[in-house]
Amino acid sequence: MESLRPIFAGNTINISEFEKNLMVVFKHADGFPVAVLNRNMPEFYCIPAEAYAELFHKLEDIELAQIVKERIGQEEA
């Protein structure tokens, strides 16, 4: 038996329906992520390009903040 995986999206669609109606899915998702399910388990997520870019920038900010924390108190070279 497969272990359950949480679904991190408010919108879901079966992979078969996703393949048939790709662009319709995004129009109805209204800019939010869509979890594509295979046998009722999330197989992958589709997110609009703008949402992906925002997520990417937030991850960069987290990485930069970690670098700053690590360098606090170090002498300048």
C-alpha positions as CSV (number, residue, x, y, z in Angstrom):
1,M,0.0,0.0,0.0
2,E,1.3,3.4,-0.9
3,S,1.8,5.9,1.9
4,L,-0.4,9.0,1.8
5,R,1.1,12.3,0.7
6,P,-0.4,15.6,1.6
7,I,-1.8,17.7,-1.2
8,F,-0.4,21.3,-1.2
9,A,-3.0,22.9,-3.5
10,G,-6.6,23.9,-3.3
11,N,-7.1,22.8,-6.9
12,T,-6.8,19.2,-8.0
13,I,-7.4,17.2,-11.2
14,N,-6.9,13.7,-12.3
15,I,-4.0,13.2,-14.7
16,S,-6.3,11.9,-17.5
17,E,-8.5,15.0,-17.3
18,F,-5.4,17.2,-17.1
19,E,-4.0,15.7,-20.3
20,K,-7.3,16.4,-22.1
21,N,-7.9,19.9,-20.9
22,L,-4.5,21.4,-20.1
23,M,-5.3,25.1,-20.7
24,V,-8.8,24.9,-19.3
25,V,-7.3,23.7,-16.0
26,F,-5.2,26.9,-15.7
27,K,-8.1,29.2,-16.6
28,H,-10.3,27.7,-13.9
29,A,-7.4,27.6,-11.3
30,D,-7.4,31.4,-11.4
31,G,-3.6,31.7,-10.9
32,F,-3.4,29.2,-8.1
33,P,-1.4,25.9,-8.1
34,V,-3.0,22.7,-9.4
35,A,-2.1,19.3,-7.9
36,V,-2.2,16.7,-10.7
37,L,-3.3,13.4,-9.2
38,N,-2.5,9.8,-10.3
39,R,-4.6,7.2,-8.5
40,N,-5.7,10.0,-6.0
41,M,-2.1,10.7,-5.1
42,P,-0.3,14.0,-6.0
43,E,2.0,13.2,-8.9
44,F,3.1,16.8,-9.7
45,Y,2.1,20.4,-9.3
46,C,1.5,23.0,-12.0
47,I,1.8,26.6,-11.1
48,P,1.6,29.7,-13.2
49,A,5.0,31.2,-14.2
50,E,4.4,34.3,-12.1
51,A,3.8,32.2,-9.0
52,Y,6.9,30.1,-9.7
53,A,9.0,33.3,-10.1
54,E,7.7,34.6,-6.8
55,L,8.5,31.3,-5.1
56,F,12.0,31.3,-6.6
57,H,12.7,34.8,-5.3
58,K,11.5,34.0,-1.8
59,L,13.9,31.0,-1.8
60,E,16.7,33.2,-2.9
61,D,15.9,35.6,-0.1
62,I,16.0,32.8,2.5
63,E,19.4,31.7,1.2
64,L,20.7,35.3,1.4
65,A,19.4,35.7,4.9
66,Q,21.2,32.5,5.9
67,I,24.5,33.9,4.5
68,V,24.0,37.1,6.4
69,K,23.4,35.2,9.7
70,E,26.5,33.1,9.1
71,R,28.6,36.2,8.5
72,I,27.4,38.3,11.4
73,G,30.3,39.0,13.7
74,Q,33.0,38.0,11.2
75,E,35.7,40.4,10.5
76,E,35.8,42.1,7.1
77,A,38.4,40.7,4.7
